[in-house]
């Protein structure tokens, strides 16, 4: 699944198929190269962040969450969200290697598979070091290249 295909998807409750909200962003945990939560818009009650552990399924047309997921987090307790799409892609040595065009992730586990760059290259999720408001930072492998970039 791609980040870009998930943004804007409706989020539904598994118990009654009611609409909980709409996916506004995915919270990425760079340390584990995985998605840790969903940030929602249009939430009628409860918090606007749902932990990934409460995600039942991610499909091309909707995200389905456990029944009480919307009440788990509030905005105040939620981790900061930085949308990686369009961000500068820098190596840990400060070299610009493009921008993040999209991110592929496993819809079951939330593991980040690959970062797709504006230069048509792919970086394995295991190379992800950090994500902030300015850039996404990736590892450099010994020998000088960015971690596993493939064309």
C-alpha positions as CSV (number, residue, x, y, z in Angstrom):
1,X,0.0,0.0,0.0
2,X,1.2,3.5,-0.7
3,X,0.9,6.5,1.6
4,X,-0.6,8.6,-1.2
5,X,-3.4,6.0,-1.7
6,X,-4.2,6.0,2.0
7,X,-4.5,9.8,2.6
8,X,-8.1,10.9,2.3
9,X,-9.6,7.3,2.8
10,X,-12.6,7.0,5.1
11,X,-12.0,5.3,8.4
12,X,-14.8,2.9,9.5
13,X,-15.6,1.1,12.7
14,X,-15.4,-2.7,12.4
15,X,-18.4,-3.2,14.7
16,X,-21.0,-1.1,13.0
17,X,-19.4,0.3,9.8
18,X,-19.9,3.8,11.0
19,X,-17.6,6.5,9.7
20,X,-15.0,7.4,12.4
21,X,-13.2,10.0,10.2
22,X,-10.9,10.4,7.3
23,X,-7.1,9.6,7.1
24,X,-5.3,12.9,7.3
25,X,-1.8,11.5,7.9
26,X,0.2,8.5,9.0
27,X,2.5,8.7,12.0
28,X,5.9,7.1,11.2
29,X,8.2,5.8,13.9
30,X,11.6,6.1,12.2
31,X,13.3,4.0,14.9
32,X,11.2,0.9,14.0
33,X,10.6,1.9,10.4
34,X,6.9,1.5,10.8
35,X,3.6,3.3,11.1
36,X,2.6,3.9,14.7
37,X,-0.7,5.7,14.3
38,X,-3.3,7.2,12.0
39,X,-4.2,10.9,12.3
40,X,-7.8,11.7,11.3
41,X,-9.9,14.6,10.3
42,X,-13.7,14.9,10.6
43,X,-13.8,13.0,13.9
44,X,-17.1,13.4,15.6
45,X,-16.1,12.2,19.1
46,X,-13.0,10.9,20.9
47,X,-9.5,11.6,19.8
48,X,-8.2,12.2,16.3
49,X,-5.2,9.8,16.5
50,X,-5.7,6.0,16.4
51,X,-2.8,3.7,17.3
52,X,-1.7,1.3,14.5
53,X,-2.5,-1.6,16.9
54,X,-6.2,-0.6,16.6
55,X,-6.2,-0.8,12.8
56,X,-8.0,-3.9,11.6
57,X,-7.5,-3.5,7.9
58,X,-6.2,-1.1,5.3
59,X,-7.7,-1.4,1.9
60,X,-7.8,0.6,-1.3
61,X,-11.2,2.1,-0.5
62,X,-11.2,2.4,3.3
63,X,-9.4,1.8,6.6
64,X,-11.2,-0.3,9.2
65,X,-10.5,0.1,12.9
66,X,-11.5,-1.7,16.0
67,X,-14.7,-0.5,17.6
68,X,-13.3,1.7,20.4
69,X,-10.2,2.9,18.5
70,X,-11.4,6.5,18.2
71,X,-11.4,7.0,21.9
72,X,-7.8,5.8,22.5
73,X,-5.8,9.0,21.9
74,X,-6.6,12.6,22.0
75,X,-4.7,15.3,20.0
76,X,-2.9,16.4,23.1
77,X,-1.4,13.0,23.8
78,X,-0.7,12.2,20.1
79,X,2.8,12.1,18.6
80,X,3.7,14.9,16.3
81,X,3.0,14.1,12.7
82,X,5.2,15.1,9.8
83,X,4.0,14.2,6.4
84,X,7.0,12.7,4.6
85,X,5.6,13.2,1.1
86,X,7.4,15.9,-0.7
87,X,10.0,16.4,2.0
88,X,13.7,16.7,1.3
89,X,15.5,13.3,1.4
90,X,18.9,13.8,3.1
91,X,21.6,11.3,4.0
92,X,22.9,11.3,7.6
93,X,25.9,13.2,6.2
94,X,23.7,16.0,4.9
95,X,23.7,15.2,1.2
96,X,20.4,15.9,-0.6
97,X,19.4,12.8,-2.6
98,X,16.0,14.1,-3.9
99,X,12.6,14.3,-2.2
100,X,10.2,11.6,-1.0
101,X,7.6,10.9,-3.7
102,X,5.8,8.2,-1.8
103,X,6.2,5.4,0.8
104,X,5.2,1.8,0.4
105,X,4.1,0.0,3.6
106,X,2.7,-3.3,4.6
107,X,-1.0,-2.7,5.3
108,X,-1.1,-5.5,7.9
109,X,2.0,-4.8,10.0
110,X,2.5,-1.1,9.2
111,X,6.2,-1.8,8.4
112,X,7.7,0.7,6.0
113,X,8.9,-1.2,2.9
114,X,10.5,1.4,0.6
115,X,10.7,5.2,0.2
116,X,10.2,6.2,-3.4
117,X,12.3,9.2,-4.4
118,X,11.7,12.0,-6.9
119,X,14.7,10.6,-8.8
120,X,13.0,7.3,-9.4
121,X,15.1,5.5,-6.8
122,X,13.9,3.4,-3.9
123,X,15.3,3.3,-0.4
124,X,14.6,0.4,1.9
125,X,12.6,1.3,5.0
126,X,15.5,-0.1,7.1
127,X,17.5,2.9,6.0
128,X,15.1,5.4,7.6
129,X,16.8,7.3,10.5
130,X,14.6,10.4,11.0
131,X,11.6,12.3,10.0
132,X,10.8,15.9,10.8
133,X,9.4,19.2,9.5
134,X,12.4,19.9,7.3
135,X,13.4,16.5,5.9
136,X,13.6,12.7,6.0
137,X,17.0,11.4,6.9
138,X,18.4,8.1,5.7
139,X,21.5,6.0,6.5
140,X,24.7,6.0,4.5
141,X,26.3,2.6,4.0
142,X,30.1,2.2,4.3
143,X,31.6,3.1,0.9
144,X,29.7,6.4,0.6
145,X,26.3,5.6,-0.9
146,X,22.9,6.2,0.5
147,X,21.6,3.1,2.2
148,X,20.5,0.7,-0.5
149,X,19.2,3.2,-3.0
150,X,18.3,1.3,-6.1
151,X,17.3,2.7,-9.5
